Amino acid sequence: MEQTQPGTTKYAIYAKFEVDGIVEKPDVIGAIFGQTEGLFGPELELRELQKTGRIGRIEIQLSTKQDKTQGRIIIPTSLDRASVALIAAALESIERIGPCNAKVVLEKIEDLREIKRKRIIERSREILKKWDMELASDTEKLLKKLLEESREYEVIKYGSEELPAGPDVKSSDSLIIVEGRADVLALLRAGIRNVIAIEGVKIPESVIKLAKTKKEVIAFLDGDRGGDLILKELMQMVPITYVVRAPSNMEVEDLTSKEILELLDKAKKPLVESAESNIHMDRIKTVAEELRNSLEAVIFNSNMEVIARIPVSNLAEELKNMDGIKAVVFDGIVTQRIVDIASEKGVNLLVGCRISDIAKKPKDLKIMSFEDFEK
């Protein structure tokens, strides 16, 4: 593996380029910054990311031959997986370097942490082998037992994509979907064995098929932008029962076993508890009666305080931009689109004048109609 910068770097992007002419390294750097600028907003501007240390020094390797320039671009980064993939794709959009036509092709993306883990595991095997040779018979038995117990944390490969998964992923009647192999290991350490990683933003076919055989499917994702993108994709492809997120800007792999179990336990608790009280339900009923024939929506926060009253026509877009919502009551039809957005935003209660056919109904979202209050 080529050397990359030390520190908190997680990934390294490698791209090959070919130029119809003679150019120098500054020309390549200028093309990278200039032709990717403004593609995805200020949060993914390469210059700003380099200033904040989320992207390291960009390395350019090049050579010239017969009036052509060939080379490689290496970009070390500490960004999340989804952002890394966007930057890698943006590199391939470069069409000119200096005054010449050029073509850039992604070569690979290396997970530097995984490479480091492999080196550590390989070294640990060497240490164990040497240790095993030096131990007396009683100690050898103890070592054997420890090694057998360590297999509890071994990750299996599932499906044609050979996805990282826990040993009970097929036999269990529930499934937990995470982002990567490190997340699978974190859940295995917490004693959770029915877990599988999707290894990217695109949902693998094996995961889609497996999820359809389960009574319960939980999405357990990082608390960052990458987790947001993956959740949107999952909600379209998989019948998700619960959504669990790591705290903001944290990854599942960084959580302790205790934190993982607490988050999973909290997610399965009913979001509208029998009483969150009759007082709250009475208030919902009153608002529902007031909204009849108004074509308006009322939005409540976690303290059941009204935080917005908007036209129903704007409801979907407004929900996407709001946080901390507990309940939504509106004089309109509860559609699958509204249900998906409400579930993604953590809404507990959704009340409409009527309910259309809902193909995917999350268990953590209570859906009611105005008629339910008349029974």
N, C-alpha and C positions, 0 to 999 in steps of 0.2 A: 504493500500500500504506500502511495506517495505521502510525504510528510505534510501535515497541515498544522495550523496554529494550535497551541495548547490552550488550556483554560476550560471554559464552560462550553466549548464548541460541541454540538451534538451531531451535526451532519456535515458532509462535504459534497458539493455538487461538482461533477466533472462533465464538461462539454467539449466536443471537438469542433474545430472550425476550419473552413477552407476559403481562401480569398483569391479572386481572379486578379492578382497584382501583388506588388510588394508593399507591405505595411509594417509598422513597428508596434511595440507593446502599447505606447500611449494611444495609438489609433484604436486598438482593441478595447482598451479601458473606456475611451470616449464613446465608442459605440454601445458598450454595455450600459453605461449610465444614461446616455442620451436617448437611445431607442427603447428603453424600458420605462423612462420617466413618464409618470401620469397614467400608467395603464391601470393601476389598482388602488389609487388614492394615496394620500400622504403616509398612511401606516405601513405601506410596503415600498416606499421610495428607497432605492438602494443607498443613496447618499446619506439620508437620515438614519437608516439602519446601521450604516458603517460608523456614523458619529456616535451612536448610542451603544456600539459594541455588539449589536445583534448579528452583524455580518463582519467577518474579519477582513484582513488584507486580501484582495483578489490577486491571485497568481496567474501570470500568463506565460505559457511556454510556446515558442514558435520557431519555425525554420522556413527558409525560402529555397525554392528550387524551380528552375525553368519558368521564371516570371509568375510564380504562384507562392502563396504563403499558407502554410498549414500549422496548426497548433492546438493547444488545449487551454481551456479556462477552468480554474479551480476556485470555488467560492466556499469558504468555511462559514458555518452559521449556527446560531443557537436558537433559531426560530422553531415553531411547531411544524409538524409534518405537512399540514395543508399549505402553510405559507411557503415552505421549502419547495413543494411541488409547483406552486404558482410561479415562483421565481425561475425554477428550472424551465418551465414551459415558456416563460417570457424571453429567456435567452434564445430559444429557437425561433422567435419572431424577428431577430436581428437580420436585416437583409443587406446592409452595407457596412463595411469597415473602412474608414478613411474615404477615399474617392471610389472605392472598388466594390463590385458585387461580392456578396459573401453568403455562406451558408453555415449555420450553427446547428449541431445535432447533440442532444443530450446523450452522454455516454453511460453515466451511472450516478446514483446517489448512495453514498456510504453512510451507514449508521456507525459513527465512530465509537459510541458507547458499546455497541454490540461487538465490534472488533476488539475493544479493550476487554470486554467480558470473556470473549473466546480465549484471549491470551491468558487471562487469569485462570479460567477453567483448565486450560491445558497445563499451566504451571501447577495448579493444585493436584492434577492427576499425577504429575511427576513427584510431587511431594508425598502424596499418598502411597505411591508405589515404593518409594524409598523407605517411608515410615513402616509400611507393611513388612518389608524385609527385615527390619530391625526389631520388630515387636516380638515378644514371647507369645506362647500359644493362647494364654488367657486374654491378653490384650488384642490378639488377632480376632478372637471371637467377638469382643466388644466392637472392634472396628467394623467387622462384617455386619453386625447388627445396625450400627450407625449408618453404614452405606445403604442397607436395605431400607431403613427409615427415610433416608434422603431421597429415595426413588419416589416417595409420595409427592415430591415437588417437580418431578420430571414432566416436561411438556410433550404431549403427543402431537402428531401431524394429522389433520382431519381434511377429508375431501380431496378432490383432484388438485386444488390449489395448495394442498399441504399446509393448511392454516394452523398456527399455534393454538393448542386447546388443552383443557384439563381432561383427565382420564374418564370422567363421568359425563362428558358432553353429549354422548349419544344415548346413554341409558336413563338419564334423569328426565323427569317430566317438565322441568323448567330449564331455561337457558339464560345465561348472562353474556351479553355481547360487549366486548371492550375493543380498544383501538389497536394495541400492539402486543408483541410477545412479552415485553416487560410488565404490562398490566396483567397478563395471564399469570405470570410468576407471582406477582403481588397478591392476587386472589388465592392462588394455591397455598401461599404461606399463611393465609388467613383461614385455611381449611375449606375453601370453596373450590370444588372440582368440576362443576358444570359450566365452564367458561370457555369462550372462543374469541379469537381476535380477528378483525376484518383486514388488518394490515393495509390500510389506505382509505381514501374517501369513497371509492367505488365499492359497493356491497357485493361480495363474492356470491356466486350462484349457490354454492354449498351452504352458506349461512341462510340464504333465503329459504331453501328447501328444508333445512333443519328446523328453522324457527316455526314453520307451518305445522310441524309435528308436536309442538310443545303446548302445554296448557298455559304456561306463563313465560313471557320473554321480557327480560330487563336489559335496558341499554345503560351501561355504566361508562361514562365518558369524561374526558378531561374538561376542566373548567376554563377553556380558552376558546379562541375563535375557530380553531380546528375542530373542537368538539361540537361547536354550533353547526358547522358545515356538515359534519358526519350525521348529526341528529336529524337534520332536514332530509338527508338522503335516506336514512333508516326509516323515518316516518312514512316515506313513500313506498318502501319496498318490503317492510317487515311488520307483522302485527305486534307492535310494542305494547306491553302491559304497564310497565313502570319505566320512568326515566330517572336515573341517578347521576348526579354530576359531582365531580371533585370541586372543592372550593375554588373561587375565582382565581385564574392564572396558576392553578396547580394541576399536576397530572396525576392520574390514578396510581401510577407506579411510585409516586412520592409519598403516598399515604401509608400509615401504619396499619397493621392488621386490625387493631381496635377501631381506627377511624373508618376502615372499609366496612366492617360489620355494623357499626353504628349508622352509617349512611344508608346501607341496604335495609336495615331494620326500620329506619325512619321513613324510607320511601314507601314501605308496604303498609304503613298505618293509614287508615281511612282519612281522606283529606277533608271530608265533611262529616265530622263525628256527630253521633246522634244528638248530641245536644248542641254542639257548638252553639248550641242552645236554641230552644224554641223561640227565644227572643229574636235571634238572627233570622230564623226562617219566617217569623211573622213579619219582619221588616222586608224581607225579599217578597213576600206575598203582597204587602202593601204597595211596593214599588211596581210589581207586575201589574196590579190593578190600575195604577196611575198611568202606565205606559200603553195601555190598550189603545190602538188606532193612532198612536203618536208618531210611529216610525222613528223612535228614538231608542238609545241604549244608555243604561246607567252602569258605571264600572265602580266596583268597591275595592279598597285595599285590604291588607291583612288584618286591619282593625275594624273591618266592616264599615269604613267611612267612605262616603261617595267622593271619588276623586275626579270623575269626568261624566258629563252627559253630552252625548254626541249623536248625530244622525246615524241611523242604521247603515246607510250607504257607505259610511266611512269606517265602520267597525273593524273590518278585517285589517286595513292598513294601520289604524290607530293601535290595535292590539299588538301588532308586530313591533311597534316603537315604545311600548310601555313595559315596566317591570313592577313587581310587587303586587300583582293583581290576585285577588282571592275569588271574586264572583263577578259575573256579567249577566245582566238582565236586559233583554232587548225585545222590541216589538218587531220580530222578524222570524224567519225560519232557521232553525239550527241545522246547518249543512255540514258535510264532511270537512269542507275547507275550514269553517269556523272551529270545528272540533279539533282539527289538527293544530291550528294556530294556538288555541286555548291550552291544549295539552303541552305544547312546546313552551309556552310562557308560564306554566305552572299554575294555571287557573284551577280552583277547586270546584266551582259550581257554575254551570252554564244553564240559563233559563231563557227560553224563547217562546213565542206565541204558538209555534208548531215545531215538530221534529221530523225532518225528512229521513229517508233510509240511510242509516249510518253503518257503513261496512266495517270500519275499525273504531271500536268504542273503547278508549283507555279506561282501565279499572280505577285509576286515580282521579277521574273526572266525573262528577255527578251531573247528569243531563236531565233537565225537567222542562215541562211545558206549562203554559199558564193554566191549562185544564187540570194539571196535577194538584193545584191549590184549591180546586173546587170540589174535589172528592172527599 
